[in-house]
Amino acid sequence: MSQVDLSQFHQTFFDESLEGLDAMESALLKLDTGSADSELVNTIFRAAHSIKGGSATFGFQEIAAFTHVAEELLDGVRSGKRAVTVEVVELLLRCVDALRGMLERAKKGVASANQSTNALLDELRQQLSAVAGNVLPSDQRVDVPPASDETSDWVIGFRAKPGLLRSGNDPLRMFRELADLGELDVCAHVDGVPALDVLDPEQCYIAWDLNLAGKVKRQQIDAVFDWAEGDCELTIARQSSAIPSNSAIERSTPTASAGGSTSAGSDPVPIVRGSEKPTALRVENAPSAAAAESGSIRVSIDKVDALINMVGELVITQSMLGQLGEHFDLSHLEALRAGLNLERNTRELQESVMRIRMLPISVVFQRFPRLVRDISRKLGKQVNLELHGEQTELDKTVLEKIGDPLVHLVRNAVDHGLETPDRRVAAGKNPTGTLRLDAFHQGGNITVEVSDDGAGLNRDAIARKAIERGLITSVDGLTDDEVAELIFQPGFSTAEATTDLSGRGVGMDVVRRNVNELGGTVGVQTKAGAGSVFTITLPLTLAIIDGLTAAVGGESYIVPLVSVVESLQIKREQITRLGAGREVFRFREEVLPIIPLHAAFGCQGAVSDPCDGIVIVVEGDGARAGLLVDALLGQQQAVIKSLETNYKRVQGLSGATILGDGSIAMIVDVSGLVRLAHRKLVA
């Protein structure tokens, strides 16, 4: 028999295990609030059980042994022998963190256990030994129903007899039916498979051990195996709450190394994991320690079907073009354009592909309940976290990069925005503060708001610090929001003492820079005693933008439409000349700097007089400016190509694109140019 290389399934195992840990953490946080019901406890236990089984199957024995001990603690909760206390939940949350670290290290091919995990393992064992033999009073137990045919986890032994396949029975069909009933773990024992030259293809040599978790009746399991009666040896029993020892785990699971494989006649082979029918199969080769990690997305089957349909439409269009090419008449050109629907089909195909890259923002939001819980407990604050718009979708790349700025804003809100309970009561507020995250569509963008009902930003402290640093000379005439904008200056902070959590204002320039790099904006509104609202506006995707194409000295530049306010020709009396060749112009009630693109990027033969060209009023980084160009060429979609990947990073440019005639156009980084212009203006 040829060897079965399990390493090809490692990435799937890691992905599913990390998802399981997310489910565990979410359920544990709900337990922490007092909702210690049987469904939550069973969800946590099943996730831990799946991780233990998978890690043992793939040879990650350190992870399996650690999870096994944590599972014993969970089993005490599930059986009613242990109360759900703050200490127990805290310990289990630390186990979740430890398992995340172990999985990440196993991904890189290094030892998953370390000194901290070993210390936590000792703490778990001490907890288990401290309550050995103790049974809680009935009023302290978690409400877990007694074992019955209605709710039970099952252990099934299935040994095929020689005639099983000849009778028309298919073991895999039976397993699929079981997977429809609950969460199924399947392990195949191939030690009975003979050499290939004596193997009978009509005979089944494999035996299976199955674990079925969920609300499943015994009669439902019996019905699955009815047709195989007489052709198999079948044992069905409720899963005992007794957990085998570590040595028992090692005897009953594969001993292959994390990077090795298993062969026939030695170890069990995993066949099926989980009850959920996948909408897309993700099976990737596990990267080596030196290889770059590749991303993956779980895609809805509806999105894939829509994409396939659009490809089919393009195939039809290609066929039509082939036939028309044989008898082409220029007089039919307009009819051809209308009939092929090429523009519409291309647009719909593009939108379908973009939708495949979209993920719900809950991927980012799900980390905040734990974060807020930990910080608020450390600071002695009471915080109610509200999440809204969790199903709002964003491009995967945007999601990956927006996480850190949001974490910083949430930390700031809990650390410095919300007051302690005694201060809130003294101010006539509820002792529990509210922190709210909202995500919603607004125009062609996504808006994310982080708001709190705390004390708001301290206008006087911000103004005092800004004057000390020479950023402003006076706050007279400045609104609260305009003063609040000063916290986005590099290194700006009003914190009297730093903490290990955050500092209101510390790093806010980094938040704005990161958001700007995504083509977005961030701003703040605040009211003394009522709280603050930080608003982040982001593009739906980074791959394709709608832009305004402009000519500058024989070259083409694209300005993202999301940043364009207006384009106009200005008159001489609107312009004011400053020193060092700088110019500003009056735009309604504002005075804006003029940024000649030919000077910014070294273009020759371009219009240099603002009155002879076109000024595009743009907004970025919380400010406005006018971009001087020769002429406007039109509006078009641009597929963004990275300059850093293909050339190098260029200040003022966010990328490049290829136009329809094959020429290259640069995409303007509006935020970067506006920021640079305003710095020169105050210099």
C-alpha positions as CSV (number, residue, x, y, z in Angstrom):
1,M,0.0,0.0,0.0
2,S,1.2,3.5,-0.8
3,Q,1.7,5.9,2.1
4,V,-0.9,8.5,3.0
5,D,0.8,11.9,3.4
6,L,-1.2,13.7,6.1
7,S,0.8,16.9,5.8
8,Q,-1.4,17.9,2.9
9,F,-4.2,18.3,5.4
10,H,-2.3,20.3,8.0
11,Q,-3.5,23.7,6.8
12,T,-7.1,22.6,6.9
13,F,-6.6,21.3,10.4
14,F,-5.0,24.6,11.6
15,D,-7.8,26.7,10.0
16,E,-10.5,24.6,11.6
17,S,-8.8,24.4,15.0
18,L,-8.4,28.2,15.1
19,E,-12.1,28.6,14.2
20,G,-12.9,26.2,17.0
21,L,-10.9,28.3,19.5
22,D,-12.8,31.4,18.4
23,A,-16.0,29.5,19.1
24,M,-14.7,28.4,22.5
25,E,-13.7,31.9,23.4
26,S,-17.1,33.4,22.4
27,A,-19.0,30.7,24.4
28,L,-16.7,31.2,27.4
29,L,-17.3,34.9,27.4
30,K,-21.0,34.2,27.5
31,L,-20.5,31.8,30.4
32,D,-18.7,34.6,32.2
33,T,-21.8,36.8,32.1
34,G,-23.8,34.1,33.9
35,S,-25.4,32.3,30.9
36,A,-24.1,28.9,32.0
37,D,-26.5,26.8,29.9
38,S,-25.9,23.3,28.5
39,E,-25.7,24.4,24.9
40,L,-22.7,26.8,25.7
41,V,-21.0,24.1,27.8
42,N,-21.4,21.5,25.1
43,T,-20.2,23.9,22.4
44,I,-17.0,24.5,24.3
45,F,-16.5,20.8,25.1
46,R,-17.1,19.8,21.4
47,A,-14.6,22.4,20.1
48,A,-11.9,21.2,22.6
49,H,-12.7,17.6,21.7
50,S,-12.3,18.2,18.0
51,I,-9.0,20.0,18.5
52,K,-7.7,17.2,20.7
53,G,-8.7,14.5,18.2
54,G,-7.3,16.4,15.2
55,S,-4.0,17.2,16.8
56,A,-3.5,13.6,17.9
57,T,-4.4,12.4,14.4
58,F,-1.9,14.6,12.7
59,G,0.8,13.9,15.2
60,F,0.8,17.1,17.2
61,Q,1.0,15.2,20.5
62,E,1.9,18.2,22.7
63,I,-1.3,20.0,21.6
64,A,-3.4,16.8,22.1
65,A,-2.0,16.3,25.6
66,F,-2.6,19.9,26.6
67,T,-6.2,19.9,25.2
68,H,-6.9,16.6,26.9
69,V,-6.2,18.1,30.4
70,A,-8.3,21.2,29.6
71,E,-11.1,18.9,28.4
72,E,-11.1,17.1,31.8
73,L,-11.7,20.5,33.4
74,L,-14.6,21.1,30.9
75,D,-16.0,17.7,31.6
76,G,-16.2,18.5,35.3
77,V,-18.3,21.5,34.3
78,R,-20.4,19.5,31.9
79,S,-21.1,16.8,34.4
80,G,-22.1,19.2,37.1
81,K,-19.2,18.5,39.4
82,R,-17.7,21.9,39.0
83,A,-19.3,25.4,39.2
84,V,-18.8,28.0,36.5
85,T,-16.8,30.5,38.5
86,V,-14.8,33.6,37.3
87,E,-11.6,31.7,38.1
88,V,-12.6,28.6,36.0
89,V,-13.6,30.8,33.0
90,E,-10.4,32.8,33.4
91,L,-8.3,29.6,33.4
92,L,-10.1,28.3,30.3
93,L,-9.6,31.6,28.5
94,R,-5.9,31.3,29.2
95,C,-6.0,27.8,27.8
96,V,-7.5,29.2,24.6
97,D,-4.7,31.7,24.3
98,A,-2.1,29.0,25.0
99,L,-3.6,26.7,22.3
100,R,-3.6,29.6,19.8
101,G,0.1,30.0,20.4
102,M,0.8,26.3,20.2
103,L,-1.0,26.0,16.9
104,E,0.9,29.0,15.5
105,R,4.2,27.5,16.5
106,A,3.2,24.1,15.1
107,K,2.4,25.9,11.8
108,K,6.0,27.1,11.7
109,G,7.3,23.6,12.4
110,V,8.7,24.5,15.8
111,A,8.0,22.9,19.2
112,S,4.5,23.9,20.2
113,A,5.0,23.7,24.0
114,N,7.1,26.1,26.0
115,Q,7.7,27.2,29.5
116,S,4.4,29.2,29.8
117,T,2.3,26.4,28.4
118,N,3.9,23.9,30.8
119,A,3.2,26.1,33.7
120,L,-0.4,26.5,32.7
121,L,-0.6,22.7,32.3
122,D,0.6,22.3,35.9
123,E,-2.0,24.8,37.0
124,L,-4.8,22.9,35.3
125,R,-3.7,19.7,36.9
126,Q,-3.7,21.4,40.3
127,Q,-7.2,22.6,39.7
128,L,-8.3,19.1,38.8
129,S,-6.7,17.4,41.8
130,A,-8.0,20.1,44.2
131,V,-11.6,19.1,43.5
132,A,-11.1,15.4,42.9
133,G,-14.1,13.5,44.3
134,N,-16.0,16.6,45.2
135,V,-19.6,17.0,43.9
136,L,-21.3,20.4,43.8
137,P,-24.6,21.0,45.5
138,S,-27.5,20.9,43.0
139,D,-28.0,24.7,43.1
140,Q,-24.4,25.3,41.9
141,R,-24.4,23.0,39.0
142,V,-24.6,24.0,35.4
143,D,-28.0,23.0,33.9
144,V,-26.8,20.1,31.8
145,P,-29.6,17.6,31.1
146,P,-29.0,13.9,32.1
147,A,-27.8,11.5,29.5
148,S,-30.7,10.3,27.4
149,D,-31.6,9.2,23.9
150,E,-32.4,12.9,23.2
151,T,-29.1,14.4,24.1
152,S,-26.0,12.3,24.2
153,D,-22.6,12.0,22.6
154,W,-22.0,8.5,21.1
155,V,-19.0,6.3,20.5
156,I,-19.5,3.9,17.6
157,G,-17.4,1.0,16.6
158,F,-17.9,-0.2,13.0
159,R,-16.1,-3.3,11.7
160,A,-17.0,-4.4,8.2
161,K,-17.5,-8.1,7.3
162,P,-16.1,-9.4,4.0
163,G,-19.5,-9.2,2.2
164,L,-20.3,-5.6,3.1
165,L,-19.5,-4.0,-0.2
166,R,-21.1,-6.9,-2.2
167,S,-24.4,-6.3,-0.5
168,G,-24.5,-2.7,-1.9
169,N,-23.6,-0.9,1.3
170,D,-21.3,2.1,1.2
171,P,-19.7,3.0,4.6
172,L,-19.0,6.6,3.4
173,R,-22.7,7.1,2.7
174,M,-23.5,6.0,6.2
175,F,-20.9,8.4,7.6
176,R,-22.4,11.3,5.6
177,E,-25.8,10.5,7.1
178,L,-24.3,10.5,10.6
179,A,-22.6,13.8,9.9
180,D,-26.1,15.2,9.1
181,L,-27.2,14.3,12.7
182,G,-24.4,15.9,14.6
183,E,-20.7,16.6,14.8
184,L,-18.8,13.6,13.6
185,D,-15.2,12.5,14.1
186,V,-14.1,9.5,12.1
187,C,-10.9,7.5,12.4
188,A,-10.1,4.6,10.0
189,H,-7.9,1.6,11.0
190,V,-6.1,0.2,8.0
191,D,-4.0,-2.4,9.7
192,G,-6.1,-5.1,8.1
193,V,-5.5,-4.0,4.5
194,P,-3.4,-6.6,2.7
195,A,-0.7,-6.1,0.1
196,L,-1.9,-4.9,-3.3
197,D,-1.2,-8.1,-5.1
198,V,-3.6,-10.1,-2.9
199,L,-6.2,-7.3,-2.3
200,D,-9.8,-8.1,-3.3
201,P,-11.4,-4.8,-4.5
202,E,-14.9,-6.1,-3.6
203,Q,-14.0,-6.8,0.0
204,C,-13.8,-4.2,2.8
205,Y,-10.7,-4.5,5.0
206,I,-11.1,-1.3,7.0
207,A,-12.5,-0.7,10.5
208,W,-13.7,2.6,11.9
209,D,-14.1,4.3,15.2
210,L,-16.6,7.2,15.3
211,N,-17.5,9.9,17.8
212,L,-20.8,11.5,17.2
213,A,-21.7,14.6,19.3
214,G,-25.0,16.4,19.4
215,K,-28.7,15.9,20.2
216,V,-29.0,12.5,18.6
217,K,-31.4,9.7,19.4
218,R,-30.2,6.1,19.5
219,Q,-32.9,5.2,17.1
220,Q,-31.5,7.6,14.5
221,I,-28.1,5.9,14.6
222,D,-29.7,2.5,14.4
223,A,-31.6,3.6,11.3
224,V,-28.4,4.6,9.5
225,F,-26.9,1.1,9.9
226,D,-30.2,-0.9,9.3
227,W,-29.2,-1.9,5.8
228,A,-25.8,-3.2,7.0
229,E,-27.2,-5.5,9.6
230,G,-25.4,-8.9,9.3
231,D,-22.6,-7.4,7.2
232,C,-20.8,-5.6,10.0
233,E,-19.9,-5.7,13.7
234,L,-21.4,-2.7,15.3
235,T,-21.1,-1.3,18.8
236,I,-23.0,1.9,19.9
237,A,-22.5,3.4,23.3
238,R,-22.8,6.7,25.0
239,Q,-19.5,8.5,25.5
240,S,-18.4,8.1,29.0
241,S,-17.5,11.2,31.0
242,A,-14.3,9.4,32.0
243,I,-11.4,10.7,30.0
244,P,-8.5,8.4,29.1
245,S,-5.0,9.1,30.4
246,N,-2.3,10.6,28.3
247,S,-0.9,7.2,27.6
248,A,-4.2,6.0,26.5
249,I,-4.4,8.9,24.0
250,E,-1.0,8.0,22.6
251,R,-2.0,4.3,22.2
252,S,-5.2,5.1,20.4
253,T,-4.0,7.8,18.0
254,P,-1.3,8.0,15.3
255,T,2.3,8.5,16.4
256,A,3.4,10.1,13.1
257,S,5.4,13.3,13.6
258,A,3.9,16.6,12.7
259,G,5.7,16.6,9.4
260,G,5.5,12.9,8.6
261,S,3.1,10.5,7.1
262,T,1.3,7.3,8.1
263,S,1.3,4.0,6.3
264,A,-1.0,1.1,6.0
265,G,-0.8,-1.4,8.8
266,S,0.3,1.1,11.4
267,D,-1.9,4.0,12.4
268,P,-5.5,5.2,11.9
269,V,-6.2,7.5,9.0
270,P,-8.6,10.5,9.4
271,I,-11.6,10.4,7.0
272,V,-14.2,12.9,8.0
273,R,-14.2,15.8,10.5
274,G,-17.2,17.8,11.6
275,S,-20.9,18.0,10.8
276,E,-20.9,21.1,8.8
277,K,-21.2,20.7,5.1
278,P,-18.5,22.9,3.6
279,T,-19.5,25.4,1.0
280,A,-16.0,25.3,-0.4
281,L,-13.3,22.8,0.2
282,R,-10.0,24.3,1.4
283,V,-7.2,21.7,1.2
284,E,-3.8,23.3,1.0
285,N,-0.3,22.0,1.4
286,A,1.1,23.1,4.8
287,P,3.8,25.7,4.2
288,S,7.3,24.9,5.3
289,A,8.9,26.9,8.0
290,A,10.8,29.0,5.5
291,A,7.9,29.4,3.0
292,A,5.8,32.5,3.0
293,E,2.3,31.9,4.5
294,S,-0.5,32.0,1.9
295,G,-4.0,33.2,2.8
296,S,-7.3,31.5,2.2
297,I,-10.9,32.5,2.1
298,R,-14.0,30.3,2.8
299,V,-16.3,31.2,-0.1
300,S,-20.1,30.8,-0.2
301,I,-21.2,28.4,-2.9
302,D,-23.7,31.1,-4.1
303,K,-20.8,33.4,-4.9
304,V,-18.9,30.7,-6.8
305,D,-22.1,29.8,-8.8
306,A,-22.5,33.4,-9.8
307,L,-18.9,33.6,-10.9
308,I,-19.3,30.4,-13.0
309,N,-22.4,31.8,-14.6
310,M,-20.6,35.0,-15.6
311,V,-17.7,33.0,-17.1
312,G,-20.3,31.1,-19.1
313,E,-21.6,34.4,-20.5
314,L,-18.1,35.4,-21.5
315,V,-17.6,32.1,-23.3
316,I,-20.8,32.7,-25.2
317,T,-19.5,36.2,-26.1
318,Q,-16.2,34.7,-27.3
319,S,-18.1,32.2,-29.5
320,M,-20.2,35.0,-31.0
321,L,-17.0,37.1,-31.7
322,G,-15.5,34.1,-33.5
323,Q,-18.5,33.6,-35.8
324,L,-18.9,37.3,-36.5
325,G,-15.2,37.6,-37.4
326,E,-15.7,35.4,-40.4
327,H,-18.3,37.8,-42.0
328,F,-17.6,41.1,-40.3
329,D,-19.1,44.3,-41.7
330,L,-18.2,47.7,-40.1
331,S,-21.8,48.8,-40.5
332,H,-22.8,46.2,-37.9
333,L,-20.3,47.6,-35.3
334,E,-22.8,49.3,-33.1
335,A,-25.2,46.4,-33.2
336,L,-22.3,44.1,-32.3
337,R,-21.4,46.2,-29.3
338,A,-25.0,46.2,-28.1
339,G,-25.5,42.5,-28.7
340,L,-22.4,41.2,-27.0
341,N,-23.1,43.0,-23.7
342,L,-19.3,42.7,-23.2
343,E,-19.1,45.8,-20.9
344,R,-22.0,44.6,-18.8
345,N,-20.6,41.0,-18.6
346,T,-17.2,42.3,-17.7
347,R,-18.6,44.5,-15.0
348,E,-20.7,41.7,-13.5
349,L,-17.7,39.3,-13.6
350,Q,-15.5,41.9,-11.8
351,E,-18.2,42.4,-9.2
352,S,-18.6,38.6,-8.7
353,V,-14.8,38.2,-8.2
354,M,-14.8,41.1,-5.8
355,R,-17.6,39.5,-3.8
356,I,-15.5,36.4,-3.4
357,R,-12.9,38.4,-1.6
358,M,-15.4,40.0,0.7
359,L,-15.6,38.8,4.4
360,P,-17.9,40.0,7.2
361,I,-16.4,42.5,9.6
362,S,-17.3,40.1,12.4
363,V,-14.0,38.5,11.6
364,V,-12.4,41.6,13.2
365,F,-15.2,42.4,15.7
366,Q,-15.1,39.0,17.3
367,R,-11.8,39.7,19.1
368,F,-13.2,42.7,21.0
369,P,-15.4,41.0,23.6
370,R,-12.3,39.3,25.1
371,L,-10.2,42.5,24.7
372,V,-12.7,44.7,26.5
373,R,-13.3,42.1,29.2
374,D,-9.6,41.8,30.0
375,I,-8.9,45.6,30.0
376,S,-12.0,46.6,32.0
377,R,-11.2,44.0,34.7
378,K,-7.6,45.2,34.9
379,L,-8.7,48.8,35.3
380,G,-11.7,48.1,37.6
381,K,-14.2,49.4,35.1
382,Q,-17.6,48.2,34.1
383,V,-18.1,48.2,30.3
384,N,-21.0,47.0,28.2
385,L,-19.8,46.3,24.6
386,E,-22.3,46.6,21.8
387,L,-21.5,45.3,18.3
388,H,-23.7,46.4,15.3
389,G,-23.4,45.6,11.6
390,E,-21.2,42.5,12.1
391,Q,-22.3,41.1,8.7
392,T,-21.1,44.2,6.8
393,E,-18.6,42.9,4.2
394,L,-15.2,44.3,3.4
395,D,-12.3,43.1,1.2
396,K,-10.1,40.6,2.9
397,T,-7.0,42.7,2.5
398,V,-8.8,45.7,4.1
399,L,-10.0,43.6,7.0
400,E,-6.5,42.3,7.7
401,K,-5.1,45.8,7.9
402,I,-7.9,47.6,9.8
403,G,-7.7,45.3,12.8
404,D,-4.8,47.0,14.6
405,P,-6.2,50.6,14.3
406,L,-9.5,49.4,15.7
407,V,-7.8,47.6,18.5
408,H,-6.0,50.8,19.4
409,L,-9.2,52.8,19.4
410,V,-11.0,50.3,21.5
411,R,-8.1,50.2,24.0
412,N,-8.1,54.0,24.2
413,A,-11.9,54.1,24.8
414,V,-11.8,51.6,27.7
415,D,-8.5,52.9,29.2
416,H,-9.0,56.7,28.9
417,G,-12.5,57.3,27.4
418,L,-14.7,55.6,29.9
419,E,-14.6,56.6,33.6
420,T,-14.5,54.3,36.7
421,P,-17.9,53.4,38.2
422,D,-17.5,55.9,41.1
423,R,-16.7,58.8,38.8
424,R,-19.7,57.9,36.5
425,V,-22.0,57.8,39.5
426,A,-20.7,61.1,40.7
427,A,-21.4,62.5,37.2
428,G,-25.0,61.2,37.3
429,K,-24.3,58.3,34.9
430,N,-24.9,54.6,34.9
431,P,-21.9,53.0,36.6
432,T,-21.5,50.7,33.6
433,G,-20.1,52.5,30.6
434,T,-21.1,51.7,27.0
435,L,-18.6,51.1,24.2
436,R,-20.2,50.7,20.8
437,L,-18.8,49.5,17.4
438,D,-20.9,50.1,14.3
439,A,-20.2,49.1,10.7
440,F,-22.4,50.2,7.8
441,H,-22.4,51.0,4.1
442,Q,-22.3,54.7,3.2
443,G,-22.2,55.5,-0.5
444,G,-19.5,53.4,-2.0
445,N,-17.6,53.0,1.2
446,I,-17.8,51.3,4.6
447,T,-18.0,53.3,7.7
448,V,-16.9,52.0,11.1
449,E,-17.7,54.0,14.2
450,V,-16.1,53.5,17.7
451,S,-18.1,55.4,20.2
452,D,-18.2,55.7,24.0
453,D,-20.3,57.5,26.6
454,G,-17.3,58.5,28.6
455,A,-15.9,61.9,29.6
456,G,-15.0,63.0,26.1
457,L,-11.6,64.5,25.1
458,N,-10.2,67.1,27.3
459,R,-10.3,70.3,25.2
460,D,-8.2,72.4,27.6
461,A,-5.5,69.7,28.0
462,I,-5.3,69.2,24.2
463,A,-5.1,73.0,23.6
464,R,-2.4,73.4,26.2
465,K,-0.3,70.7,24.8
466,A,-0.8,71.9,21.2
467,I,0.3,75.5,22.2
468,E,3.4,74.1,24.1
469,R,4.4,72.2,20.9
470,G,3.8,75.2,18.7
471,L,1.1,73.6,16.7
472,I,-1.3,76.5,17.3
473,T,-1.0,79.9,19.0
474,S,-4.5,80.1,20.3
475,V,-7.8,78.0,20.4
476,D,-10.0,81.1,19.9
477,G,-12.5,80.4,17.2
478,L,-11.7,76.6,17.1
479,T,-14.6,74.2,17.6
480,D,-14.3,71.2,19.9
481,D,-14.0,68.9,16.9
482,E,-11.2,71.0,15.4
483,V,-9.3,71.0,18.7
484,A,-9.8,67.2,18.9
485,E,-8.2,66.8,15.4
486,L,-4.9,67.8,17.0
487,I,-4.6,64.4,18.6
488,F,-3.7,63.0,15.2
489,Q,-0.5,64.9,15.1
490,P,2.7,62.7,15.4
491,G,3.5,61.7,19.0
492,F,0.8,64.0,20.4
493,S,-0.4,63.0,23.9
494,T,-2.1,64.6,26.9
495,A,-1.7,61.6,29.1
496,E,-0.2,62.6,32.5
497,A,1.0,59.0,33.0
498,T,1.5,56.2,30.6
499,T,0.0,52.8,31.1
500,D,0.8,49.4,29.7
501,L,-2.6,49.4,27.9
502,S,-2.8,52.7,25.9
503,G,-2.6,56.4,26.1
504,R,-5.2,58.7,24.7
505,G,-3.5,60.4,21.7
506,V,-0.4,58.2,21.8
507,G,-0.2,56.5,18.4
508,M,-3.3,58.2,16.9
509,D,-1.1,59.5,14.1
510,V,-0.2,55.8,13.4
511,V,-4.0,55.0,13.3
512,R,-4.6,57.8,10.8
513,R,-1.6,56.8,8.7
514,N,-2.7,53.1,8.6
515,V,-6.2,54.1,7.6
516,N,-4.9,56.5,4.9
517,E,-2.8,53.8,3.4
518,L,-6.0,51.8,2.9
519,G,-7.4,54.8,1.0
520,G,-9.7,55.7,3.9
521,T,-10.1,58.5,6.4
522,V,-10.5,58.8,10.2
523,G,-12.0,61.6,12.2
524,V,-13.3,62.3,15.7
525,Q,-16.2,64.1,17.3
526,T,-16.3,64.7,21.0
527,K,-18.5,66.4,23.6
528,A,-17.4,67.0,27.2
529,G,-19.1,64.7,29.6
530,A,-20.9,62.8,26.8
531,G,-18.2,60.8,25.1
532,S,-16.4,60.6,21.8
533,V,-17.0,59.1,18.3
534,F,-14.2,58.0,16.1
535,T,-15.3,57.5,12.5
536,I,-13.3,55.4,10.0
537,T,-14.3,55.5,6.3
538,L,-12.9,52.7,4.1
539,P,-13.1,51.7,0.5
540,L,-14.9,48.4,-0.2
541,T,-11.9,47.0,-2.0
542,L,-8.3,47.8,-2.7
543,A,-8.1,46.0,-6.0
544,I,-10.2,48.3,-8.3
545,I,-11.1,51.9,-7.9
546,D,-13.2,54.5,-9.8
547,G,-11.0,57.4,-10.7
548,L,-10.8,60.7,-12.6
549,T,-8.1,60.6,-15.3
550,A,-6.1,63.8,-15.8
551,A,-3.4,64.8,-18.2
552,V,-0.2,66.3,-16.8
553,G,2.6,67.2,-19.2
554,G,1.9,64.3,-21.6
555,E,1.4,61.8,-18.8
556,S,-1.8,60.4,-17.3
557,Y,-2.7,60.4,-13.6
558,I,-5.7,59.0,-11.9
559,V,-7.3,60.6,-8.8
560,P,-9.6,58.3,-6.8
561,L,-13.2,59.5,-7.1
562,V,-13.8,58.9,-3.5
563,S,-11.4,61.8,-2.7
564,V,-12.7,64.3,-5.4
565,V,-14.9,67.1,-4.1
566,E,-15.1,69.2,-7.3
567,S,-13.1,70.3,-10.4
568,L,-13.0,73.9,-11.6
569,Q,-11.1,76.6,-13.4
570,I,-10.0,79.3,-11.0
571,K,-9.6,83.0,-11.6
572,R,-6.6,85.2,-11.0
573,E,-8.3,87.1,-8.1
574,Q,-8.9,83.9,-6.2
575,I,-5.1,83.2,-6.0
576,T,-2.8,84.4,-3.3
577,R,1.0,83.9,-3.6
578,L,3.0,83.1,-0.5
579,G,6.7,82.8,0.0
580,A,8.9,80.1,-1.6
581,G,6.6,79.8,-4.7
582,R,3.7,78.5,-2.7
583,E,0.1,79.5,-3.8
584,V,-3.3,79.2,-2.2
585,F,-6.7,79.9,-3.6
586,R,-10.1,80.7,-2.1
587,F,-12.7,78.0,-2.5
588,R,-16.0,79.2,-1.1
589,E,-15.2,79.9,2.6
590,E,-11.9,78.0,2.7
591,V,-8.3,78.8,1.7
592,L,-6.7,75.8,0.1
593,P,-3.1,75.1,-1.0
594,I,-2.5,74.5,-4.7
595,I,-0.5,71.4,-5.5
596,P,0.9,71.4,-9.0
597,L,1.2,67.7,-10.0
598,H,3.9,68.5,-12.5
599,A,6.1,69.9,-9.7
600,A,5.3,67.0,-7.4
601,F,6.3,64.3,-9.9
602,G,8.7,66.1,-12.2
603,C,6.6,66.2,-15.3
604,Q,8.0,68.3,-18.2
605,G,5.9,70.6,-20.5
606,A,2.9,70.8,-18.2
607,V,0.7,73.8,-17.4
608,S,2.3,75.8,-14.6
609,D,-0.2,78.7,-14.3
610,P,-3.3,77.7,-12.2
611,C,-5.5,79.9,-14.4
612,D,-4.6,78.0,-17.5
613,G,-5.3,74.5,-16.2
614,I,-7.9,72.6,-14.1
615,V,-7.9,72.5,-10.3
616,I,-9.3,69.3,-8.8
617,V,-10.4,70.0,-5.2
618,V,-9.7,66.8,-3.2
619,E,-10.1,65.8,0.4
620,G,-7.8,63.5,2.4
621,D,-6.3,63.2,5.8
622,G,-9.1,65.4,7.2
623,A,-8.1,68.4,5.0
624,R,-8.6,69.7,1.5
625,A,-6.3,71.0,-1.3
626,G,-6.4,71.7,-5.0
627,L,-4.5,69.5,-7.5
628,L,-3.4,71.5,-10.6
629,V,-3.6,69.4,-13.9
630,D,-3.5,70.3,-17.6
631,A,-6.9,68.8,-18.5
632,L,-9.5,66.2,-17.5
633,L,-9.6,63.1,-19.7
634,G,-12.6,61.3,-18.2
635,Q,-13.7,58.9,-15.6
636,Q,-12.7,55.2,-15.6
637,Q,-12.2,52.2,-13.4
638,A,-8.6,51.3,-12.6
639,V,-7.1,48.0,-11.6
640,I,-4.5,48.9,-9.0
641,K,-1.0,47.5,-9.5
642,S,1.5,47.8,-6.6
643,L,4.5,50.1,-7.2
644,E,6.4,48.6,-4.3
645,T,6.1,45.1,-5.9
646,N,7.0,46.2,-9.4
647,Y,9.3,49.2,-8.8
648,K,9.6,51.0,-5.4
649,R,7.6,53.1,-3.1
650,V,7.1,56.7,-4.4
651,Q,5.9,59.4,-2.1
652,G,2.5,60.8,-3.3
653,L,1.6,57.8,-5.4
654,S,-0.4,54.8,-4.2
655,G,0.0,52.6,-7.3
656,A,-0.3,52.4,-11.0
657,T,-2.7,51.0,-13.6
658,I,-2.6,50.1,-17.3
659,L,-5.0,52.1,-19.5
660,G,-7.0,50.7,-22.5
661,D,-4.3,51.8,-25.0
662,G,-1.6,50.0,-23.1
663,S,0.0,53.0,-21.5
664,I,0.6,53.3,-17.8
665,A,-1.1,55.8,-15.5
666,M,-0.1,56.6,-11.9
667,I,-2.7,56.6,-9.1
668,V,-2.4,59.6,-6.9
669,D,-2.1,59.2,-3.1
670,V,-4.4,62.1,-2.2
671,S,-4.0,61.9,1.6
672,G,-0.2,61.9,1.3
673,L,-0.1,64.9,-1.0
674,V,-2.6,66.9,1.1
675,R,-0.7,66.1,4.3
676,L,2.6,67.2,2.6
677,A,1.0,70.4,1.3
678,H,-0.4,71.5,4.7
679,R,2.9,70.8,6.4
680,K,4.6,73.1,3.9
681,L,1.9,75.7,4.4
682,V,2.5,76.0,8.1
683,A,6.3,75.7,7.8
